[in-house]
Amino acid sequence: MMLFLLLFFLIFGTVVNWYLIRTIDLHTALTAPLLPYLGFMFGAFIAWVCRLNWSHIKTVGIEAGIQNTGIAFMIMYYSFPQPYATKAIVVPLVVAFLTTKPFWLVYMIRSRVIKYKKRKELEKNENLTAKANNNDGKLILENEKPFINDEQNNTKEDYVEMMDVFVK
């Protein structure tokens, strides 16, 4: 039900405000997000210059970059006469839409890197465990053949090879 409502409002809002969405040109789409993005960078840079620790640098950068676009919507909507007010809120609309995209990108990249590292560590641990843990507790190297009497380490091919040696 919640997904239906979310999709309904998203689709309905897009259809109703299509005339505003059509006014977004390439110049607006590329320059409007510069306000929060430059705020992120300059805020973090100034915090770094002030020799703050890493957690404070991130906090200051985020606080400087996140702008309250709701206030910009209300001020523009109620300050300008009506045909101009709806056209004026296009830029805050683009800013509000694109402000959090760098955070999502960093989150996705970071989660993939963490997942990759965990998978590699798990594979490494499984390989070490498989090499070190046979039933007798003997360590068998990759290039070393197991003993003939060690039944747990033998495969069908090894049995066929042993039988060929025995028959000859």
KOLDRENGU-139240 format. One record per residue (C-alpha): residue number from 1; x, y, z. Coordinates in steps of 0.25 Angstrom, whole numbers, always signed. Layout:
BEGIN
nr NUM	x X	y Y	z Z $
...
//
This chain:
BEGIN
nr 1	x +0	y +0	z +0 $
nr 2	x +11	y +9	z +4 $
nr 3	x +18	y +7	z -10 $
nr 4	x +5	y +9	z -17 $
nr 5	x +4	y +23	z -10 $
nr 6	x +18	y +26	z -13 $
nr 7	x +17	y +23	z -27 $
nr 8	x +4	y +30	z -28 $
nr 9	x +9	y +43	z -23 $
nr 10	x +22	y +42	z -31 $
nr 11	x +14	y +40	z -44 $
nr 12	x +3	y +50	z -41 $
nr 13	x +13	y +61	z -36 $
nr 14	x +21	y +59	z -49 $
nr 15	x +9	y +60	z -58 $
nr 16	x +3	y +72	z -51 $
nr 17	x +16	y +79	z -51 $
nr 18	x +21	y +75	z -65 $
nr 19	x +21	y +89	z -70 $
nr 20	x +31	y +93	z -59 $
nr 21	x +40	y +80	z -62 $
nr 22	x +40	y +84	z -76 $
nr 23	x +46	y +98	z -73 $
nr 24	x +59	y +91	z -67 $
nr 25	x +69	y +93	z -78 $
nr 26	x +84	y +87	z -78 $
nr 27	x +89	y +100	z -72 $
nr 28	x +80	y +100	z -60 $
nr 29	x +82	y +85	z -58 $
nr 30	x +97	y +87	z -58 $
nr 31	x +98	y +100	z -50 $
nr 32	x +88	y +99	z -39 $
nr 33	x +94	y +87	z -32 $
nr 34	x +107	y +95	z -31 $
nr 35	x +101	y +102	z -18 $
nr 36	x +101	y +90	z -9 $
nr 37	x +113	y +83	z -16 $
nr 38	x +122	y +95	z -14 $
nr 39	x +116	y +97	z +0 $
nr 40	x +121	y +83	z +3 $
nr 41	x +135	y +85	z -2 $
nr 42	x +137	y +99	z +3 $
nr 43	x +131	y +95	z +17 $
nr 44	x +140	y +83	z +18 $
nr 45	x +152	y +91	z +13 $
nr 46	x +150	y +102	z +23 $
nr 47	x +149	y +92	z +34 $
nr 48	x +162	y +85	z +29 $
nr 49	x +169	y +98	z +29 $
nr 50	x +164	y +100	z +44 $
nr 51	x +171	y +87	z +47 $
nr 52	x +158	y +80	z +52 $
nr 53	x +158	y +65	z +53 $
nr 54	x +152	y +56	z +42 $
nr 55	x +138	y +55	z +48 $
nr 56	x +137	y +70	z +49 $
nr 57	x +141	y +72	z +35 $
nr 58	x +131	y +63	z +30 $
nr 59	x +120	y +70	z +39 $
nr 60	x +124	y +84	z +35 $
nr 61	x +124	y +80	z +20 $
nr 62	x +111	y +74	z +20 $
nr 63	x +105	y +85	z +29 $
nr 64	x +110	y +96	z +19 $
nr 65	x +105	y +88	z +7 $
nr 66	x +91	y +85	z +11 $
nr 67	x +83	y +97	z +9 $
nr 68	x +68	y +98	z +13 $
nr 69	x +62	y +98	z +0 $
nr 70	x +48	y +98	z +6 $
nr 71	x +50	y +112	z +11 $
nr 72	x +54	y +116	z -3 $
nr 73	x +42	y +110	z -9 $
nr 74	x +33	y +118	z +1 $
nr 75	x +40	y +131	z +0 $
nr 76	x +40	y +131	z -16 $
nr 77	x +26	y +125	z -16 $
nr 78	x +20	y +136	z -7 $
nr 79	x +29	y +148	z -12 $
nr 80	x +27	y +148	z -27 $
nr 81	x +14	y +149	z -34 $
nr 82	x +8	y +136	z -39 $
nr 83	x +13	y +134	z -53 $
nr 84	x +27	y +137	z -48 $
nr 85	x +27	y +130	z -35 $
nr 86	x +25	y +116	z -41 $
nr 87	x +36	y +119	z -51 $
nr 88	x +45	y +124	z -40 $
nr 89	x +44	y +111	z -32 $
nr 90	x +50	y +102	z -43 $
nr 91	x +64	y +105	z -38 $
nr 92	x +61	y +101	z -23 $
nr 93	x +54	y +89	z -29 $
nr 94	x +66	y +84	z -36 $
nr 95	x +75	y +88	z -24 $
nr 96	x +66	y +80	z -15 $
nr 97	x +66	y +68	z -24 $
nr 98	x +81	y +67	z -27 $
nr 99	x +86	y +71	z -13 $
nr 100	x +87	y +57	z -7 $
nr 101	x +92	y +50	z -20 $
nr 102	x +107	y +51	z -16 $
nr 103	x +103	y +44	z -3 $
nr 104	x +96	y +33	z -10 $
nr 105	x +108	y +31	z -19 $
nr 106	x +118	y +30	z -8 $
nr 107	x +109	y +21	z +0 $
nr 108	x +107	y +11	z -12 $
nr 109	x +122	y +11	z -15 $
nr 110	x +126	y +9	z -1 $
nr 111	x +116	y -2	z +2 $
nr 112	x +121	y -9	z -11 $
nr 113	x +136	y -8	z -6 $
nr 114	x +132	y -13	z +7 $
nr 115	x +125	y -25	z +1 $
nr 116	x +136	y -28	z -8 $
nr 117	x +146	y -27	z +3 $
nr 118	x +138	y -37	z +12 $
nr 119	x +136	y -46	z +0 $
nr 120	x +151	y -47	z -2 $
nr 121	x +154	y -49	z +12 $
nr 122	x +144	y -60	z +13 $
nr 123	x +149	y -67	z +1 $
nr 124	x +163	y -65	z +7 $
nr 125	x +159	y -71	z +20 $
nr 126	x +151	y -83	z +13 $
nr 127	x +164	y -86	z +4 $
nr 128	x +173	y -86	z +17 $
nr 129	x +163	y -95	z +24 $
nr 130	x +161	y -104	z +13 $
nr 131	x +176	y -106	z +11 $
nr 132	x +179	y -107	z +26 $
nr 133	x +167	y -115	z +31 $
nr 134	x +166	y -129	z +26 $
nr 135	x +161	y -140	z +35 $
nr 136	x +175	y -144	z +40 $
nr 137	x +179	y -130	z +43 $
nr 138	x +191	y -131	z +32 $
nr 139	x +194	y -119	z +24 $
nr 140	x +194	y -122	z +9 $
nr 141	x +200	y -112	z +0 $
nr 142	x +194	y -110	z -14 $
nr 143	x +205	y -116	z -22 $
nr 144	x +207	y -128	z -12 $
nr 145	x +200	y -141	z -15 $
nr 146	x +193	y -147	z -3 $
nr 147	x +197	y -161	z +3 $
nr 148	x +191	y -173	z -3 $
nr 149	x +185	y -178	z +10 $
nr 150	x +179	y -164	z +13 $
nr 151	x +165	y -167	z +8 $
nr 152	x +159	y -154	z +12 $
nr 153	x +168	y -147	z +2 $
nr 154	x +166	y -156	z -10 $
nr 155	x +157	y -153	z -21 $
nr 156	x +152	y -163	z -32 $
nr 157	x +163	y -159	z -41 $
nr 158	x +173	y -162	z -30 $
nr 159	x +167	y -176	z -28 $
nr 160	x +167	y -179	z -43 $
nr 161	x +182	y -175	z -43 $
nr 162	x +185	y -184	z -31 $
nr 163	x +178	y -196	z -38 $
nr 164	x +186	y -194	z -51 $
nr 165	x +199	y -193	z -43 $
nr 166	x +195	y -206	z -35 $
nr 167	x +191	y -214	z -47 $
nr 168	x +204	y -211	z -55 $
//
